Amino acid sequence: MRRDRSSRVPLRRSLLGRLLGVSALVAACSVAATAWLAVQTTSGAILQEQGQNLTADARIYDTLLGYAARHPTWDGVDATVRELAEQSGRRVALTTQSRQPLADSATAATPPALPPEASAVVDPLSVDTVLAARSTEGQGTAADRIDPRAVGPFLLPAAERSALRRTADRQAVCLNRVGIAADVVVGPSGRPRVQMVGNDPERAAGTRCDPSDLDSPTRTEKKALTALNGLADACLKRQGRGEVRLNQDLSWGGGVAVPVPGPARPTPLPGDPREAAPAPAVEEPREFTGEDDRAIASCVGTARSEQLSSYVASPALLFIGDQGGATVPGFDLSPANTAKIAGAAALVLALTVGASVLAGARLVRPLHALTGAAQRMRDGQEHASVPVSGDDEIGRLAAAFNDMSAHRARLEEQRKAMVSDVAHELRTPLSNIRGWLEAAQDGLADPDPAFVSSLLEEAVQLQHIIDDLQDLAAADAGVLRLHPEPVRVGELLSQVAAAHQARAETAGVTLTVEAGAVAILPADPVRLRQAVGNLVSNAVRHTPAGGRVTLRAYEEEAGRLSEGAGEVVIEVADTGTGIPAGDLRHVFDRFWRAEKSRSRRTGGSGLGLAIVRKLAEAHGGTASATSTEGEGSAFTLRLPARGPDLPARGPDGMTTAS
């Protein structure tokens, strides 16, 4: 059974599937590239913006923290706030801890509402170590959260500053003279110190330029340090701990004098003036445990906060946002990020175009081959075929084109053969007629009844060929008209047998009819007799003397899976030479003959069986043939027992109106 090439191709192998796959791949790559680029660009821009904002926020916080460390109140901070807002392009606002406004850079008559959460708390006695730009010049330990610019009573007056600065300048000049680079650095309290490049104080130990002269506290520092020490001792006393001696850098290491009994003295004599003198006490340094150190550090911090509280501004809430009131500012793409987006877009476009070009080339290549083959067919060249590259839509189109091309080539060969056969079939009787007429004209033949009968036979043969060609042309054009009426199949077979009886007897062939129980068949009696007559004539022609030709008719009921009234089968069987298996499929082709002989005995026109098939199809039936070489052949007509426009048979075999 021939494979149906019109069936659908699986989606994964179809052209549509491939196009969808390429489109999905390109779309996925585009989306992935765009998403990746957007994430990278946005993340980079956000990180960059966050870094810039964090730097600006830290600078704003540090500036206001320095202001609070150097001023006991926030009065006059408005100018500083406006300057910071102008430099950063942000809104800067300060409020008390109860959210009473202190300063705001917003210029609107009614400034936007502040966010519920403050950006930071500006408190020089409790610094936010994340935002603060801590000075390298610290007062106290590393864990100290007091801003180093909050010096309070440690701020040196001008006279002490000048004296210390002169000393520091002399030492720096001395160090520079001996080849040690040194600079004078002034701390928040106004105290200068000599900083050597390389930060190696041991280098100055062997010179006369020892900067340790600057380590001695001034009168102001002694007074402030004594007050601070008293506050720390009071804190320690409340905890039941001993006093501590703070150094200039607020460290501690030496303890207070602890009386220890001295060495025993000899017992004095009565009246000896040394009798009433007590034994001298010996001072020993006090040892501090880890718990002592933690307690001292806590008390020193508390003492510093207590000492500086009257010198610094009170804690304030800091709000930083954009000018419109939002706390998260927007950002613009930088030229570098814009270039990245443009480059990625160009890359995606190039990939898309490349994939489309490759897919288009693969699609157009077989179409070009099909177009070239079609043009060669149009130009009348020989059978043209194209390579079938796959089983997709284009591959199936190429296979269908090859089948069409091969079928066209076969039709062309059949057409040429038909023209040759028609010319030969018409030439033979015409040549005979012309020869007899020329002989009569030349007086070589007498126009007797035998002469006229011979001419009539040739004319009838011509008429048969012409009628057969006309019938085939009408069948091909779909204008072969039928005039159906109830036909008694048995009578029709008997009529056909009677018409061919003389020829069968002449050929020595026995002609029999087996009508069976078939009563009436709706058909065109003239066309049906023509079809059966062609089969009988063909069977008699190919059956040798002593053979038999049987006309048989019977009825087959409809199958279980079919609908309708069944079929009437008309069979013409012979005991002739048979047809080779390779030739059996061509018996209904026009002008095909198993024997190529042109003799009137065995070679017909080659149109009879083709007409039989057309007539059977016109009745809604089929024509088929079976044969066993050397034993005979059987040609079968299967006609529907009831056609769509024919009368139906009643139970008694008579016709009824449909």
C-alpha positions as CSV (number, residue, x, y, z in Angstrom):
1,M,0.0,0.0,0.0
2,R,1.4,3.4,-1.0
3,R,2.5,5.5,1.9
4,D,0.4,8.7,2.4
5,R,2.8,11.5,2.1
6,S,0.2,14.1,3.1
7,S,0.3,12.9,6.7
8,R,1.6,15.3,9.3
9,V,5.3,15.5,10.1
10,P,6.2,15.3,13.8
11,L,6.7,18.7,15.2
12,R,10.3,18.1,16.3
13,R,11.2,17.2,12.7
14,S,9.0,19.7,10.9
15,L,10.0,23.0,9.4
16,L,7.6,24.7,11.8
17,G,9.3,23.0,14.7
18,R,12.7,24.1,13.5
19,L,11.6,27.7,13.1
20,L,10.0,27.7,16.5
21,G,13.2,26.2,18.0
22,V,15.4,28.8,16.3
23,S,13.0,31.6,17.4
24,A,12.8,30.3,20.9
25,L,16.6,30.0,21.1
26,V,17.1,33.5,19.8
27,A,14.5,34.9,22.1
28,A,16.0,33.0,25.1
29,C,19.5,34.3,24.3
30,S,18.1,37.8,23.8
31,V,16.2,37.7,27.1
32,A,19.1,36.2,28.9
33,A,21.5,38.7,27.5
34,T,19.2,41.6,28.2
35,A,18.4,40.4,31.7
36,W,22.1,39.8,32.5
37,L,23.1,43.2,31.1
38,A,20.3,44.9,33.0
39,V,21.2,43.2,36.2
40,Q,24.9,43.9,35.8
41,T,24.3,47.5,34.7
42,T,21.7,48.2,37.4
43,S,23.7,46.5,40.1
44,G,26.8,48.4,39.2
45,A,25.0,51.7,39.0
46,I,23.2,51.0,42.3
47,L,26.5,50.0,44.0
48,Q,28.2,53.0,42.5
49,E,25.4,55.3,43.6
50,Q,25.3,53.7,47.0
51,G,29.0,54.1,47.4
52,Q,28.8,57.8,46.4
53,N,25.8,58.3,48.7
54,L,27.5,56.5,51.6
55,T,30.6,58.7,51.1
56,A,28.5,61.8,51.0
57,D,26.4,60.7,54.0
58,A,29.6,60.0,56.0
59,R,31.0,63.4,55.1
60,I,27.8,65.1,56.1
61,Y,27.7,63.1,59.4
62,D,31.3,63.8,60.1
63,T,31.0,67.5,59.5
64,L,27.9,67.9,61.8
65,L,29.6,65.6,64.4
66,G,32.6,68.0,64.4
67,Y,30.3,70.9,64.8
68,A,28.6,69.3,67.8
69,A,32.0,68.4,69.3
70,R,33.2,72.0,69.2
71,H,29.9,73.8,70.1
72,P,27.9,73.4,73.3
73,T,24.6,74.1,71.3
74,W,23.2,73.7,67.8
75,D,22.8,77.4,67.4
76,G,24.2,78.7,64.1
77,V,24.3,75.2,62.4
78,D,21.9,76.4,59.6
79,A,24.7,77.7,57.5
80,T,26.6,74.5,57.8
81,V,23.5,72.4,56.9
82,R,22.8,74.5,53.8
83,E,26.4,74.3,52.6
84,L,26.4,70.5,53.0
85,A,23.1,70.2,51.1
86,E,24.5,72.3,48.3
87,Q,27.7,70.3,48.0
88,S,25.9,66.9,48.0
89,G,22.7,67.8,46.2
90,R,20.7,66.2,49.1
91,R,18.3,67.3,51.6
92,V,19.9,67.6,55.1
93,A,17.7,68.1,58.2
94,L,18.5,68.1,62.0
95,T,16.0,67.6,64.7
96,T,16.1,67.0,68.4
97,Q,15.4,63.6,69.7
98,S,11.8,64.6,70.1
99,R,11.8,65.5,66.4
100,Q,11.7,69.3,67.0
101,P,13.4,70.9,64.0
102,L,16.9,72.4,64.5
103,A,17.9,73.0,60.8
104,D,16.6,72.0,57.4
105,S,18.0,72.6,53.9
106,A,14.6,72.3,52.3
107,T,13.7,75.7,50.8
108,A,10.0,75.1,50.3
109,A,7.5,77.0,52.5
110,T,6.2,73.7,53.6
111,P,9.0,71.2,53.5
112,P,8.2,67.5,52.8
113,A,7.6,65.3,55.7
114,L,10.7,63.6,57.2
115,P,10.9,59.8,57.0
116,P,10.0,57.8,60.0
117,E,13.5,56.6,60.6
118,A,16.5,58.9,61.0
119,S,19.6,58.3,58.9
120,A,21.8,58.7,62.1
121,V,22.1,60.2,65.5
122,V,24.6,63.0,65.8
123,D,26.1,62.6,69.3
124,P,29.8,63.4,69.8
125,L,29.8,61.3,73.0
126,S,28.4,58.2,71.2
127,V,29.8,58.1,67.7
128,D,28.4,55.8,65.0
129,T,31.6,54.1,63.9
130,V,30.2,53.0,60.5
131,L,29.4,56.6,59.3
132,A,32.0,58.6,61.2
133,A,35.2,59.6,59.5
134,R,37.3,59.0,62.6
135,S,40.4,61.0,63.1
136,T,43.7,59.3,63.5
137,E,44.4,61.5,66.4
138,G,42.4,59.7,69.2
139,Q,41.9,60.4,72.8
140,G,41.7,57.2,74.7
141,T,41.5,53.6,73.7
142,A,40.4,52.1,70.4
143,A,37.1,51.1,71.8
144,D,36.4,54.8,72.8
145,R,33.2,56.1,71.0
146,I,33.8,59.7,72.0
147,D,34.6,61.9,69.1
148,P,38.3,63.0,69.3
149,R,37.3,66.6,68.4
150,A,35.4,66.8,71.7
151,V,38.2,68.1,73.9
152,G,36.3,70.3,76.4
153,P,38.5,71.4,79.2
154,F,41.6,70.0,77.5
155,L,41.5,72.8,74.9
156,L,44.8,74.7,75.3
157,P,44.8,78.5,75.5
158,A,46.7,80.5,73.0
159,A,49.8,81.0,75.3
160,E,50.3,77.3,75.9
161,R,49.7,76.5,72.3
162,S,52.4,79.1,71.2
163,A,54.9,77.8,73.7
164,L,54.3,74.1,72.7
165,R,54.4,75.0,69.0
166,R,57.8,76.7,69.4
167,T,59.2,73.7,71.1
168,A,57.8,71.3,68.5
169,D,59.1,73.5,65.6
170,R,62.6,73.4,67.2
171,Q,62.6,69.7,67.6
172,A,61.3,69.2,64.0
173,V,64.1,71.4,62.6
174,C,66.6,69.5,64.7
175,L,65.4,66.2,63.4
176,N,65.4,67.4,59.8
177,R,69.0,68.7,60.3
178,V,70.2,65.2,61.4
179,G,68.5,63.6,58.4
180,I,65.3,62.5,60.0
181,A,62.2,63.8,58.1
182,A,59.7,65.2,60.7
183,D,56.6,67.3,60.6
184,V,54.6,69.1,63.3
185,V,51.0,67.9,63.6
186,V,48.4,69.8,65.7
187,G,45.7,67.8,67.5
188,P,42.1,68.9,68.2
189,S,43.0,70.3,71.6
190,G,45.7,72.5,70.0
191,R,48.6,70.4,71.3
192,P,51.3,69.9,68.7
193,R,53.4,66.8,68.3
194,V,56.4,65.9,66.1
195,Q,55.6,63.1,63.7
196,M,58.6,61.5,62.0
197,V,58.3,60.1,58.5
198,G,58.4,56.4,58.8
199,N,56.9,56.5,62.3
200,D,60.0,55.1,64.0
201,P,60.5,57.0,67.3
202,E,63.6,54.9,68.1
203,R,65.5,56.8,65.4
204,A,65.6,60.0,67.5
205,A,66.7,58.2,70.7
206,G,70.4,58.7,69.9
207,T,70.2,62.3,68.9
208,R,69.8,65.5,70.9
209,C,66.5,66.1,69.3
210,D,64.4,64.0,71.7
211,P,60.7,65.0,71.1
212,S,59.8,63.6,74.5
213,D,60.0,67.2,75.9
214,L,56.5,67.7,74.5
215,D,55.0,64.9,76.6
216,S,54.8,66.9,79.8
217,P,51.2,68.2,80.4
218,T,50.6,71.9,80.6
219,R,48.8,73.6,83.4
220,T,45.5,73.5,81.6
221,E,45.9,69.8,80.8
222,K,46.9,69.0,84.4
223,K,43.8,70.7,85.7
224,A,41.5,68.9,83.3
225,L,43.3,65.6,83.9
226,T,43.0,66.0,87.7
227,A,39.3,66.7,87.4
228,L,38.9,63.7,85.1
229,N,40.9,61.5,87.5
230,G,38.6,62.6,90.3
231,L,35.5,61.7,88.4
232,A,37.0,58.3,87.5
233,D,38.1,57.6,91.2
234,A,34.6,58.5,92.4
235,C,33.1,56.0,89.9
236,L,35.6,53.3,91.1
237,K,34.9,54.1,94.7
238,R,31.2,53.5,94.1
239,Q,32.1,50.0,92.9
240,G,34.3,49.4,96.0
241,R,37.5,49.6,94.0
242,G,40.8,51.5,94.7
243,E,41.8,54.8,93.0
244,V,43.7,55.0,89.7
245,R,46.3,57.4,88.3
246,L,45.6,58.4,84.7
247,N,48.4,59.4,82.4
248,Q,48.4,62.2,79.8
249,D,47.1,59.8,77.1
250,L,44.4,58.6,79.5
251,S,46.1,55.3,80.1
252,W,46.8,53.9,83.5
253,G,49.6,51.7,84.8
254,G,51.0,53.1,88.2
255,G,49.0,52.6,91.4
256,V,48.6,54.6,94.5
257,A,50.9,54.1,97.5
258,V,50.1,51.0,99.5
259,P,51.8,51.0,103.0
260,V,53.9,48.0,103.6
261,P,55.6,47.4,107.0
262,G,59.4,48.3,106.8
263,P,62.3,46.2,108.2
264,A,62.3,45.6,111.9
265,R,64.3,48.1,114.0
266,P,66.2,47.2,117.2
267,T,64.3,47.9,120.3
268,P,65.1,51.5,121.4
269,L,66.4,52.4,124.8
270,P,64.3,54.4,127.1
271,G,64.7,58.1,126.3
272,D,65.8,57.5,122.8
273,P,64.2,60.1,120.5
274,R,63.6,57.5,117.8
275,E,61.3,55.6,120.2
276,A,58.2,57.5,119.0
277,A,59.1,57.5,115.2
278,P,57.0,55.0,113.3
279,A,58.6,52.6,110.9
280,P,58.8,54.0,107.3
281,A,56.3,52.7,104.8
282,V,57.4,51.2,101.5
283,E,55.4,52.0,98.3
284,E,54.8,49.0,96.0
285,P,53.0,49.3,92.6
286,R,49.5,48.0,92.5
287,E,48.7,45.1,90.2
288,F,45.6,45.3,88.0
289,T,43.6,42.3,86.9
290,G,41.6,42.0,83.7
291,E,38.4,42.7,85.7
292,D,40.0,45.8,87.1
293,D,41.0,47.1,83.6
294,R,37.4,46.7,82.4
295,A,36.1,48.5,85.4
296,I,38.6,51.3,85.0
297,A,37.9,51.7,81.2
298,S,34.2,51.9,81.9
299,C,34.7,54.5,84.6
300,V,37.1,56.5,82.5
301,G,34.5,56.6,79.7
302,T,31.7,57.6,82.0
303,A,34.0,60.3,83.5
304,R,34.9,61.7,80.1
305,S,31.2,61.8,79.0
306,E,30.3,63.6,82.3
307,Q,33.2,66.0,81.9
308,L,32.5,66.8,78.3
309,S,28.7,67.0,78.4
310,S,28.6,70.7,79.1
311,Y,31.1,71.4,76.2
312,V,29.3,69.6,73.3
313,A,25.9,69.9,71.7
314,S,23.1,67.6,72.7
315,P,22.3,64.6,70.6
316,A,20.3,65.3,67.4
317,L,18.6,63.2,64.7
318,L,20.0,63.5,61.2
319,F,17.8,63.0,58.1
320,I,19.4,62.7,54.7
321,G,17.3,62.3,51.5
322,D,16.8,63.8,48.0
323,Q,15.4,67.2,47.4
324,G,11.9,65.7,46.7
325,G,11.7,64.1,50.1
326,A,12.5,60.5,49.2
327,T,15.2,58.7,51.1
328,V,16.5,56.6,48.2
329,P,17.9,58.8,45.4
330,G,17.6,57.8,41.7
331,F,20.6,57.5,39.4
332,D,21.4,58.0,35.8
333,L,23.3,55.6,33.6
334,S,26.9,56.5,33.1
335,P,28.4,56.6,29.7
336,A,30.2,53.3,30.4
337,N,26.9,51.6,31.3
338,T,25.2,53.1,28.2
339,A,28.1,51.8,26.1
340,K,27.6,48.3,27.6
341,I,23.9,48.3,26.9
342,A,24.6,49.4,23.3
343,G,27.3,46.8,22.8
344,A,25.1,44.0,24.2
345,A,22.2,45.1,22.0
346,A,24.5,45.0,19.0
347,L,25.7,41.6,19.9
348,V,22.2,40.2,20.4
349,L,21.2,41.8,17.0
350,A,24.2,40.2,15.3
351,L,23.4,36.8,16.8
352,T,19.8,37.1,15.8
353,V,20.7,38.1,12.2
354,G,23.3,35.4,12.0
355,A,20.8,32.7,13.2
356,S,18.2,34.0,10.9
357,V,20.6,34.0,7.9
358,L,21.7,30.4,8.7
359,A,18.1,29.2,9.1
360,G,17.0,31.1,6.0
361,A,19.9,29.7,3.9
362,R,19.0,26.1,5.0
363,L,15.4,26.8,4.0
364,V,16.1,28.5,0.7
365,R,18.6,26.0,-0.6
366,P,16.1,23.2,-1.2
367,L,13.6,25.7,-2.5
368,H,16.1,26.9,-5.1
369,A,16.7,23.3,-6.1
370,L,12.9,22.8,-6.5
371,T,12.7,26.0,-8.6
372,G,15.5,25.0,-10.9
373,A,14.0,21.5,-11.4
374,A,10.6,23.1,-12.2
375,Q,12.2,25.4,-14.7
376,R,13.9,22.5,-16.4
377,M,10.6,20.7,-16.6
378,R,9.0,23.8,-18.1
379,D,11.8,24.0,-20.7
380,G,10.9,20.4,-21.8
381,Q,14.0,18.8,-20.4
382,E,14.1,15.2,-19.3
383,H,12.9,13.9,-16.0
384,A,14.3,16.3,-13.3
385,S,14.5,15.3,-9.6
386,V,15.8,17.1,-6.5
387,P,17.7,15.5,-3.5
388,V,15.5,14.8,-0.5
389,S,17.5,16.1,2.5
390,G,15.0,15.2,5.3
391,D,11.6,14.2,6.3
392,D,10.3,17.7,7.1
393,E,7.9,19.8,5.1
394,I,10.4,20.7,2.4
395,G,11.7,17.2,2.3
396,R,8.2,15.9,1.7
397,L,7.6,18.6,-0.9
398,A,10.8,17.5,-2.7
399,A,9.6,13.8,-2.6
400,A,6.2,14.8,-3.9
401,F,7.9,16.8,-6.6
402,N,10.0,13.8,-7.6
403,D,6.9,11.6,-7.7
404,M,5.2,14.2,-9.9
405,S,8.2,14.5,-12.2
406,A,8.4,10.8,-12.5
407,H,4.6,10.5,-13.1
408,R,4.9,13.3,-15.7
409,A,7.7,11.4,-17.4
410,R,5.6,8.3,-17.5
411,L,2.6,10.2,-18.9
412,E,4.8,11.8,-21.5
413,E,6.0,8.3,-22.5
414,Q,2.5,7.1,-22.6
415,R,1.4,10.1,-24.6
416,K,4.1,9.4,-27.2
417,A,3.2,5.8,-27.3
418,M,-0.5,6.6,-27.6
419,V,0.1,9.0,-30.5
420,S,2.2,6.3,-32.2
421,D,-0.4,3.6,-31.5
422,V,-3.3,5.8,-32.6
423,A,-1.4,6.7,-35.8
424,H,-0.7,3.0,-36.4
425,E,-4.3,1.9,-35.6
426,L,-5.7,4.5,-37.9
427,R,-3.1,4.0,-40.6
428,T,-3.7,0.3,-41.0
429,P,-7.5,0.4,-42.0
430,L,-7.0,3.6,-43.9
431,S,-4.1,2.0,-45.9
432,N,-6.3,-1.0,-46.6
433,I,-9.2,1.2,-47.7
434,R,-6.9,3.3,-49.8
435,G,-5.3,0.2,-51.4
436,W,-8.6,-1.4,-52.3
437,L,-9.9,1.9,-53.7
438,E,-6.7,2.5,-55.8
439,A,-6.9,-1.1,-57.0
440,A,-10.5,-0.6,-58.1
441,Q,-9.7,2.7,-59.7
442,D,-6.8,1.0,-61.7
443,G,-9.1,-1.8,-62.7
444,L,-7.2,-4.4,-60.7
445,A,-10.1,-5.2,-58.4
446,D,-13.8,-5.6,-59.1
447,P,-16.3,-3.8,-56.8
448,D,-18.1,-7.0,-56.0
449,P,-19.9,-7.7,-52.7
450,A,-16.7,-9.2,-51.2
451,F,-14.9,-6.0,-52.1
452,V,-17.5,-3.8,-50.5
453,S,-17.6,-6.1,-47.4
454,S,-13.9,-5.7,-47.0
455,L,-14.0,-1.9,-47.2
456,L,-17.0,-1.9,-44.8
457,E,-15.0,-4.0,-42.2
458,E,-12.1,-1.6,-42.3
459,A,-14.5,1.4,-41.9
460,V,-16.2,-0.3,-39.0
461,Q,-12.7,-0.8,-37.4
462,L,-11.9,2.9,-37.8
463,Q,-15.3,3.8,-36.3
464,H,-14.6,1.5,-33.3
465,I,-11.3,3.2,-32.7
466,I,-12.7,6.7,-33.0
467,D,-15.6,5.8,-30.7
468,D,-13.3,4.3,-28.1
469,L,-11.1,7.5,-28.2
470,Q,-14.2,9.6,-27.9
471,D,-15.5,7.6,-24.9
472,L,-12.1,7.9,-23.1
473,A,-12.0,11.6,-23.8
474,A,-15.5,12.1,-22.4
475,A,-14.6,10.0,-19.3
476,D,-11.5,12.0,-18.8
477,A,-13.4,15.3,-19.1
478,G,-16.1,14.0,-16.7
479,V,-18.9,14.4,-19.3
480,L,-19.5,10.7,-19.9
481,R,-23.3,10.5,-19.4
482,L,-25.1,7.5,-18.1
483,H,-28.8,6.7,-18.4
484,P,-29.4,4.3,-15.6
485,E,-32.4,1.9,-15.5
486,P,-33.2,-1.5,-13.9
487,V,-31.1,-4.1,-15.7
488,R,-31.5,-7.8,-15.4
489,V,-27.9,-9.0,-15.2
490,G,-28.6,-12.5,-16.4
491,E,-30.3,-11.3,-19.6
492,L,-27.6,-8.8,-20.2
493,L,-24.9,-11.5,-19.9
494,S,-26.9,-13.7,-22.3
495,Q,-27.1,-10.9,-24.8
496,V,-23.4,-10.3,-24.7
497,A,-22.7,-14.0,-25.0
498,A,-25.0,-14.3,-28.0
499,A,-23.3,-11.3,-29.7
500,H,-19.9,-13.0,-29.4
501,Q,-21.0,-16.5,-29.9
502,A,-20.1,-16.6,-33.6
503,R,-16.6,-15.3,-33.0
504,A,-16.1,-17.7,-30.1
505,E,-17.2,-20.7,-32.3
506,T,-14.8,-19.5,-35.0
507,A,-12.0,-19.4,-32.5
508,G,-13.0,-22.8,-31.1
509,V,-13.8,-21.3,-27.6
510,T,-16.7,-22.4,-25.5
511,L,-18.7,-19.4,-24.2
512,T,-21.0,-20.0,-21.1
513,V,-23.1,-17.9,-18.7
514,E,-23.6,-18.4,-15.0
515,A,-26.0,-15.6,-13.8
516,G,-26.7,-16.9,-10.3
517,A,-29.5,-15.3,-8.2
518,V,-28.8,-11.7,-9.3
519,A,-32.1,-10.3,-10.3
520,I,-31.9,-6.6,-11.2
521,L,-29.0,-4.1,-11.2
522,P,-29.5,-0.3,-11.6
523,A,-27.1,0.6,-14.5
524,D,-26.9,2.0,-18.0
525,P,-27.6,-1.1,-20.1
526,V,-25.8,0.2,-23.2
527,R,-22.6,1.1,-21.4
528,L,-22.7,-2.0,-19.2
529,R,-23.0,-4.2,-22.3
530,Q,-20.1,-2.3,-23.9
531,A,-17.9,-2.9,-20.8
532,V,-18.8,-6.6,-20.6
533,G,-18.5,-7.0,-24.3
534,N,-14.9,-5.6,-24.3
535,L,-14.0,-8.1,-21.6
536,V,-15.5,-11.0,-23.5
537,S,-13.9,-9.9,-26.8
538,N,-10.5,-9.6,-25.1
539,A,-11.0,-13.1,-23.4
540,V,-12.0,-14.8,-26.7
541,R,-9.0,-13.2,-28.4
542,H,-6.5,-14.5,-25.9
543,T,-8.0,-18.0,-25.4
544,P,-6.7,-20.8,-27.6
545,A,-9.0,-23.3,-29.4
546,G,-10.6,-25.7,-27.0
547,G,-10.6,-23.2,-24.2
548,R,-13.5,-21.8,-22.2
549,V,-14.7,-18.3,-21.4
550,T,-17.2,-18.0,-18.6
551,L,-19.5,-15.1,-17.8
552,R,-20.5,-15.2,-14.2
553,A,-22.6,-12.8,-12.0
554,Y,-23.3,-13.0,-8.3
555,E,-24.1,-10.6,-5.4
556,E,-22.0,-9.9,-2.3
557,E,-23.5,-8.6,0.9
558,A,-22.1,-5.5,2.6
559,G,-19.3,-6.2,5.0
560,R,-19.6,-5.7,8.8
561,L,-17.7,-2.4,8.7
562,S,-19.3,-1.0,5.5
563,E,-22.7,0.6,4.9
564,G,-25.0,0.1,1.9
565,A,-26.8,-2.6,0.0
566,G,-23.7,-4.7,-1.1
567,E,-22.2,-5.2,-4.6
568,V,-23.0,-7.0,-7.8
569,V,-20.0,-8.8,-9.1
570,I,-19.7,-9.6,-12.9
571,E,-16.7,-11.8,-13.7
572,V,-15.3,-12.8,-17.2
573,A,-12.9,-15.7,-16.8
574,D,-11.0,-17.5,-19.5
575,T,-8.6,-20.4,-19.7
576,G,-6.2,-18.6,-22.0
577,T,-2.5,-18.0,-21.8
578,G,-2.7,-15.7,-18.8
579,I,-0.8,-12.5,-18.1
580,P,2.6,-12.3,-16.5
581,A,2.7,-10.9,-12.9
582,G,4.8,-8.0,-14.0
583,D,2.4,-6.9,-16.7
584,L,-0.8,-7.4,-14.7
585,R,-0.8,-3.8,-13.2
586,H,-0.7,-2.3,-16.8
587,V,-3.6,-4.2,-18.3
588,F,-6.0,-1.2,-17.8
589,D,-3.5,1.3,-19.3
590,R,-4.3,2.8,-22.6
591,F,-2.7,1.2,-25.7
592,W,-1.0,-1.4,-23.5
593,R,-0.8,-4.9,-24.9
594,A,0.8,-8.0,-23.5
595,E,1.7,-8.9,-27.1
596,K,3.1,-6.2,-29.2
597,S,1.8,-7.8,-32.3
598,R,-0.4,-5.6,-34.5
599,S,-2.2,-8.6,-36.1
600,R,-5.9,-8.5,-35.9
601,R,-5.9,-12.0,-34.4
602,T,-4.1,-11.1,-31.2
603,G,-3.4,-7.4,-31.1
604,G,-6.3,-5.1,-30.4
605,S,-6.2,-1.3,-30.2
606,G,-5.2,-1.4,-26.6
607,L,-8.2,0.8,-25.5
608,G,-10.8,-1.8,-24.6
609,L,-9.7,-2.5,-21.0
610,A,-9.1,1.3,-20.4
611,I,-12.7,1.9,-21.4
612,V,-13.9,-0.9,-19.2
613,R,-12.3,0.7,-16.1
614,K,-13.7,4.1,-17.0
615,L,-17.2,2.7,-17.4
616,A,-17.0,0.8,-14.1
617,E,-15.9,4.0,-12.3
618,A,-18.7,6.0,-13.9
619,H,-21.1,3.5,-12.4
620,G,-19.5,4.0,-9.0
621,G,-17.7,0.6,-9.1
622,T,-14.2,-0.8,-9.8
623,A,-12.5,-3.0,-12.3
624,S,-9.8,-5.5,-11.4
625,A,-7.9,-8.4,-12.9
626,T,-6.3,-11.6,-11.6
627,S,-4.3,-14.0,-13.7
628,T,-2.1,-17.1,-13.5
629,E,0.3,-17.4,-16.4
630,G,-0.5,-20.5,-18.5
631,E,-3.8,-21.1,-16.7
632,G,-6.0,-18.1,-17.6
633,S,-7.2,-14.7,-16.4
634,A,-10.3,-13.3,-14.7
635,F,-11.6,-9.8,-15.0
636,T,-14.0,-8.6,-12.4
637,L,-16.5,-5.7,-12.3
638,R,-17.8,-4.7,-8.9
639,L,-20.8,-2.4,-9.1
640,P,-22.9,-1.1,-6.2
641,A,-26.3,-2.8,-5.9
642,R,-27.9,0.6,-5.5
643,G,-26.4,3.9,-6.8
644,P,-27.1,7.3,-5.3
645,D,-29.4,8.3,-8.1
646,L,-30.8,4.9,-9.2
647,P,-34.0,3.2,-8.1
648,A,-33.9,0.8,-5.3
649,R,-34.9,-2.9,-5.4
650,G,-37.8,-4.1,-3.4
651,P,-38.0,-7.4,-1.6
652,D,-39.4,-9.1,-4.6
653,G,-36.7,-7.9,-6.9
654,M,-38.9,-5.2,-8.5
655,T,-37.8,-1.6,-8.6
656,T,-39.3,1.0,-6.3
657,A,-39.1,4.8,-6.3
658,S,-36.1,6.1,-4.4
